[in-house]
Amino acid sequence: ENLDYDGKRVVVIGSGATAVTLVPAMAGSAAHVTMLQRSPTYIVALPDEDPIANLARRYLPRKAAYAIARWKNVLLTLGSFQLSRRRPAVMKAILRKGIERQLPAGYDIDTHFKPKYNPWDQRLCLVPDNDLFRAIRAGKADVVTDHIDTFTENGIKLKSGAELEADLVVTATGLNLLALGGMTLAVDGAPVDISKTMGYKGMMLSGVPNMATALGYTNASWTLKCDLTCEFVCRLLNHMEKHGYAQATPRVSGEIKPLPFIDFNSSYVLRSIDKFPKQGDRAPWKLYQNYALDIMALRYGTLDDGAMEFSRPLSAQTASPAQRAA
């Protein structure tokens, strides 16, 4: 926040959410901002304010207006994701049309805004109120697609031989995922190799009792899944208290095919995915990335589903000598 970029030539390295947020924000007072990317990203422009939500708030009670706006956004995101998976060519054409409307005639879209992968193979970036494209149209920002050769006295030399002049370089790339924030786990003193576990409903780990983590959606609002996770944990705790259980432990049984926990081919995912838990090929070990399905499973689904093992505490007064010795 104390970075002084007023009147400076700035190069932002990257093309993800951080980069597309920084570039228009800095373009207002920098002399010029260049977004230097190794490869293009799918970018969608949406208005700052939701006209449907505003209309609903004007004529409906607050709770009803909120529900309409929430479900409109949920269904729009689910629809775009399913269309991307089932008809990627159609989704590419829709995204391309949106980009064409935002950029000047003759702009080299194929070089700078045509990714080699299908939509939602990696995350889509959202730019609010077209701010990135407005900065490009105004000449305050541009996009360069190339590889870095080396840093020079005046900026960055590219593999193509071109040189970007820069007073300031911001690295908005190189994210490395860290499972559970680097936390180490042990059960009864035995260390747990997280990569050997399997995710239960996207929140608990096989063989690890009484532990849940909030992990949001990769294809929708992050907090939607976190909300459902909190609801499920509360249901689970109430169920355990009602029946006198001390432990709830997901257990894998039968033949479950292990799959990568996150189904993305982004570099930051591929670099770290081997350190993450696996997911399975069927419920409750499969991550569906679908809010509607997760509502049924997490809000209304049975807790005693055969995969969750419940156990009561051993009392010193009632346990057998063998149990007390153990």
C-alpha positions as CSV (number, residue, x, y, z in Angstrom):
1,E,0.0,0.0,0.0
2,N,3.0,2.3,0.4
3,L,4.3,1.5,-3.1
4,D,5.1,4.7,-5.0
5,Y,4.2,4.3,-8.7
6,D,2.9,7.7,-9.5
7,G,4.3,8.8,-12.9
8,K,6.4,5.6,-13.2
9,R,6.5,2.9,-15.9
10,V,5.2,-0.3,-14.3
11,V,5.4,-3.9,-15.5
12,V,3.1,-6.4,-13.7
13,I,4.2,-10.0,-14.3
14,G,1.2,-12.3,-14.5
15,S,-2.3,-12.6,-15.9
16,G,-4.3,-14.0,-13.0
17,A,-6.7,-12.4,-10.6
18,T,-4.0,-10.4,-8.9
19,A,-2.5,-9.0,-12.1
20,V,-5.9,-8.0,-13.6
21,T,-6.8,-6.3,-10.4
22,L,-3.5,-4.4,-10.0
23,V,-3.1,-3.2,-13.6
24,P,-6.2,-1.0,-13.8
25,A,-5.8,0.2,-10.2
26,M,-2.2,1.4,-10.9
27,A,-3.0,2.7,-14.4
28,G,-4.8,5.7,-12.9
29,S,-1.6,7.4,-11.7
30,A,1.3,5.5,-13.3
31,A,2.8,6.8,-16.5
32,H,2.0,3.4,-18.1
33,V,1.3,-0.1,-16.9
34,T,2.2,-3.3,-18.9
35,M,0.7,-6.7,-18.0
36,L,3.4,-9.1,-19.0
37,Q,2.1,-12.7,-19.4
38,R,3.6,-15.9,-20.4
39,S,0.2,-17.1,-21.8
40,P,-3.3,-15.6,-22.0
41,T,-6.1,-16.1,-19.5
42,Y,-9.9,-16.1,-20.0
43,I,-11.3,-12.8,-18.7
44,V,-14.9,-11.8,-18.2
45,A,-16.1,-8.3,-17.7
46,L,-19.2,-7.7,-15.5
47,P,-20.7,-4.4,-14.2
48,D,-19.9,-3.2,-10.7
49,E,-23.6,-3.3,-9.7
50,D,-26.0,-6.2,-10.4
51,P,-29.1,-4.7,-12.1
52,I,-31.2,-7.7,-11.2
53,A,-30.3,-7.4,-7.6
54,N,-31.0,-3.7,-7.6
55,L,-34.4,-4.2,-9.2
56,A,-35.3,-7.0,-6.7
57,R,-34.3,-4.8,-3.8
58,R,-36.5,-2.0,-5.1
59,Y,-39.7,-4.0,-5.2
60,L,-39.2,-7.0,-2.9
61,P,-38.5,-7.5,0.8
62,R,-34.8,-7.7,1.6
63,K,-34.7,-11.4,2.3
64,A,-36.5,-12.3,-0.9
65,A,-34.4,-9.9,-2.9
66,Y,-31.2,-11.4,-1.4
67,A,-32.4,-15.0,-2.3
68,I,-33.1,-14.0,-5.9
69,A,-29.8,-12.3,-6.4
70,R,-27.9,-15.2,-4.7
71,W,-29.5,-17.9,-6.7
72,K,-29.2,-15.9,-10.0
73,N,-25.5,-15.8,-9.4
74,V,-25.2,-19.4,-8.4
75,L,-27.2,-20.7,-11.4
76,L,-25.3,-18.4,-13.8
77,T,-21.9,-19.7,-12.5
78,L,-23.1,-23.3,-12.6
79,G,-24.5,-22.9,-16.1
80,S,-21.3,-21.4,-17.4
81,F,-19.2,-24.1,-15.8
82,Q,-21.4,-26.9,-17.2
83,L,-21.4,-25.3,-20.7
84,S,-17.6,-25.0,-20.5
85,R,-17.3,-28.7,-19.7
86,R,-19.9,-30.0,-22.2
87,R,-19.6,-27.5,-25.1
88,P,-16.2,-25.7,-24.7
89,A,-16.3,-24.4,-28.2
90,V,-19.6,-22.6,-27.5
91,M,-18.2,-21.1,-24.3
92,K,-15.0,-20.0,-26.1
93,A,-17.1,-18.2,-28.7
94,I,-19.2,-16.4,-26.0
95,L,-16.1,-15.3,-24.1
96,R,-14.5,-14.2,-27.4
97,K,-17.5,-12.0,-28.3
98,G,-17.2,-10.3,-24.9
99,I,-13.6,-9.5,-25.4
100,E,-14.2,-8.2,-28.9
101,R,-16.8,-5.7,-27.5
102,Q,-14.3,-4.4,-25.0
103,L,-11.2,-3.9,-27.1
104,P,-10.4,-1.5,-30.0
105,A,-10.9,-2.7,-33.5
106,G,-7.9,-4.5,-34.9
107,Y,-6.6,-5.5,-31.4
108,D,-4.5,-8.7,-31.5
109,I,-6.9,-10.8,-29.5
110,D,-5.4,-14.1,-30.7
111,T,-2.1,-13.3,-29.1
112,H,-3.1,-11.7,-25.9
113,F,-6.6,-13.0,-25.0
114,K,-6.9,-16.5,-26.6
115,P,-5.8,-19.2,-24.1
116,K,-4.7,-22.6,-25.4
117,Y,-6.8,-24.4,-22.8
118,N,-10.6,-24.7,-22.5
119,P,-12.6,-22.4,-20.3
120,W,-12.6,-23.6,-16.6
121,D,-9.6,-25.9,-17.2
122,Q,-8.2,-23.0,-15.2
123,R,-10.1,-20.3,-13.3
124,L,-11.7,-17.5,-15.2
125,C,-10.8,-13.9,-14.2
126,L,-13.4,-11.3,-13.6
127,V,-12.8,-7.7,-14.2
128,P,-15.4,-5.4,-12.6
129,D,-17.0,-2.6,-14.6
130,N,-14.6,-3.4,-17.5
131,D,-11.8,-1.6,-15.6
132,L,-8.9,-3.5,-17.3
133,F,-10.3,-2.9,-20.8
134,R,-11.0,0.7,-20.1
135,A,-7.4,1.2,-19.1
136,I,-6.3,-0.5,-22.4
137,R,-8.6,1.5,-24.5
138,A,-7.4,4.7,-22.9
139,G,-3.7,3.8,-23.6
140,K,-2.9,3.7,-19.9
141,A,-2.2,0.0,-20.0
142,D,-1.2,-2.7,-22.5
143,V,-0.7,-6.5,-22.6
144,V,2.5,-8.2,-23.7
145,T,2.6,-11.9,-24.2
146,D,6.2,-13.2,-24.2
147,H,8.8,-15.0,-22.0
148,I,11.3,-13.2,-19.8
149,D,14.9,-13.6,-20.8
150,T,16.6,-11.4,-18.1
151,F,16.2,-8.2,-16.2
152,T,18.2,-5.3,-17.5
153,E,19.2,-1.9,-16.2
154,N,16.2,-0.3,-17.9
155,G,13.6,-3.0,-17.4
156,I,13.1,-6.6,-18.8
157,K,14.5,-8.2,-21.9
158,L,12.1,-10.7,-23.5
159,K,12.9,-14.0,-25.3
160,S,11.7,-12.3,-28.5
161,G,14.5,-9.8,-28.2
162,A,12.2,-6.9,-27.3
163,E,12.8,-4.9,-24.1
164,L,10.2,-3.5,-21.8
165,E,11.2,-0.3,-20.1
166,A,10.2,-0.3,-16.4
167,D,10.9,1.9,-13.4
168,L,9.0,-0.7,-11.3
169,V,8.3,-4.4,-11.7
170,V,5.6,-6.2,-9.7
171,T,5.5,-10.0,-9.6
172,A,1.9,-11.1,-9.5
173,T,2.6,-14.8,-10.2
174,G,4.4,-17.8,-8.7
175,L,1.8,-18.8,-6.2
176,N,2.5,-22.1,-4.4
177,L,-0.4,-23.9,-2.7
178,L,0.2,-25.2,0.8
179,A,-2.1,-28.0,2.1
180,L,-3.6,-27.0,5.4
181,G,-1.3,-24.0,5.6
182,G,1.7,-26.3,6.2
183,M,0.2,-27.8,9.4
184,T,1.4,-31.3,10.4
185,L,-1.1,-33.8,11.7
186,A,-0.8,-36.8,14.0
187,V,-3.3,-39.3,15.2
188,D,-2.5,-41.1,18.5
189,G,1.1,-39.9,18.1
190,A,1.5,-41.3,14.5
191,P,2.2,-38.7,11.8
192,V,-0.4,-38.4,9.0
193,D,0.8,-38.1,5.5
194,I,-1.9,-35.8,4.0
195,S,-1.1,-36.9,0.5
196,K,-2.1,-40.4,1.4
197,T,-5.5,-39.4,2.8
198,M,-8.8,-39.0,0.9
199,G,-11.0,-36.0,1.2
200,Y,-14.5,-36.7,2.7
201,K,-17.1,-34.3,1.2
202,G,-14.3,-31.9,0.5
203,M,-13.8,-31.0,4.2
204,M,-12.5,-33.9,6.3
205,L,-9.7,-36.4,5.8
206,S,-9.9,-40.1,5.9
207,G,-8.5,-41.6,9.1
208,V,-8.3,-38.2,10.8
209,P,-11.0,-37.8,13.6
210,N,-12.8,-34.6,14.5
211,M,-11.1,-32.3,12.0
212,A,-12.7,-30.3,9.2
213,T,-11.4,-27.6,7.0
214,A,-13.3,-25.0,4.9
215,L,-12.3,-25.2,1.3
216,G,-14.4,-23.2,-1.2
217,Y,-15.3,-23.8,-4.8
218,T,-12.8,-23.3,-7.6
219,N,-15.6,-22.6,-10.1
220,A,-17.9,-20.4,-8.1
221,S,-17.9,-18.0,-5.1
222,W,-15.5,-19.4,-2.5
223,T,-17.8,-18.7,0.4
224,L,-20.7,-20.8,-0.9
225,K,-19.0,-24.1,0.0
226,C,-17.5,-22.6,3.2
227,D,-21.1,-21.8,4.3
228,L,-22.2,-25.4,3.7
229,T,-19.1,-26.8,5.4
230,C,-20.0,-24.8,8.6
231,E,-23.6,-26.0,8.4
232,F,-22.4,-29.6,8.1
233,V,-20.0,-29.4,11.0
234,C,-22.7,-27.9,13.2
235,R,-25.0,-30.8,12.3
236,L,-22.3,-33.3,13.0
237,L,-21.4,-31.8,16.4
238,N,-25.1,-31.8,17.4
239,H,-25.5,-35.4,16.2
240,M,-22.4,-36.4,18.3
241,E,-23.6,-34.6,21.4
242,K,-27.1,-36.2,21.1
243,H,-25.7,-39.7,20.8
244,G,-22.8,-39.3,23.2
245,Y,-20.1,-39.7,20.5
246,A,-16.6,-38.5,21.1
247,Q,-15.2,-39.1,17.7
248,A,-16.3,-38.9,14.1
249,T,-13.7,-40.4,11.6
250,P,-14.2,-40.8,7.9
251,R,-13.1,-44.3,6.8
252,V,-12.5,-45.4,3.2
253,S,-13.8,-48.9,2.4
254,G,-14.1,-50.7,-0.8
255,E,-12.5,-49.8,-4.1
256,I,-12.3,-46.1,-4.5
257,K,-10.4,-44.7,-7.4
258,P,-8.1,-41.9,-6.3
259,L,-8.2,-38.7,-8.3
260,P,-6.4,-35.3,-8.0
261,F,-8.1,-33.2,-5.2
262,I,-8.3,-30.2,-7.5
263,D,-9.3,-30.7,-11.2
264,F,-7.3,-27.8,-12.6
265,N,-4.2,-27.7,-14.9
266,S,-3.0,-24.3,-13.7
267,S,0.7,-24.3,-13.0
268,Y,0.3,-23.3,-9.4
269,V,-2.0,-26.3,-8.9
270,L,0.2,-28.8,-10.7
271,R,3.3,-27.7,-8.7
272,S,1.7,-28.7,-5.4
273,I,-1.2,-31.1,-6.1
274,D,0.9,-34.2,-5.1
275,K,1.1,-32.9,-1.5
276,F,-2.7,-32.6,-1.2
277,P,-5.3,-35.3,-0.3
278,K,-6.9,-37.2,-3.1
279,Q,-10.6,-37.3,-4.0
280,G,-12.5,-40.4,-5.0
281,D,-14.6,-41.3,-8.0
282,R,-17.9,-41.4,-6.0
283,A,-19.6,-39.9,-3.0
284,P,-18.8,-39.1,-0.3
285,W,-15.2,-38.8,-1.5
286,K,-15.9,-37.0,-4.8
287,L,-15.9,-33.2,-5.0
288,Y,-18.7,-32.3,-7.4
289,Q,-18.0,-28.5,-7.4
290,N,-21.8,-28.1,-7.6
291,Y,-23.6,-26.0,-5.1
292,A,-27.0,-27.6,-5.7
293,L,-25.7,-31.1,-5.2
294,D,-23.7,-30.0,-2.1
295,I,-26.8,-28.5,-0.5
296,M,-28.6,-31.9,-0.7
297,A,-25.5,-33.7,0.6
298,L,-24.3,-31.4,3.3
299,R,-27.5,-29.6,4.5
300,Y,-29.9,-32.5,4.2
301,G,-27.9,-35.7,3.7
302,T,-27.6,-38.4,6.3
303,L,-24.7,-38.1,8.7
304,D,-24.4,-41.8,9.4
305,D,-23.6,-42.7,5.8
306,G,-21.5,-45.7,6.2
307,A,-18.3,-43.8,5.6
308,M,-18.4,-41.9,8.8
309,E,-17.3,-43.9,11.9
310,F,-18.7,-42.7,15.2
311,S,-17.2,-43.8,18.5
312,R,-18.0,-43.1,22.2
313,P,-15.4,-42.2,24.8
314,L,-13.9,-45.1,26.9
315,S,-14.8,-44.5,30.6
316,A,-12.3,-45.6,33.2
317,Q,-15.2,-47.0,35.3
318,T,-16.8,-49.0,32.5
319,A,-13.8,-50.1,30.4
320,S,-12.5,-53.5,30.6
321,P,-8.9,-54.1,32.1
322,A,-7.7,-54.7,28.5
323,Q,-9.2,-51.4,27.4
324,R,-7.7,-49.5,30.3
325,A,-4.3,-51.1,29.7
326,A,-4.5,-50.0,26.0
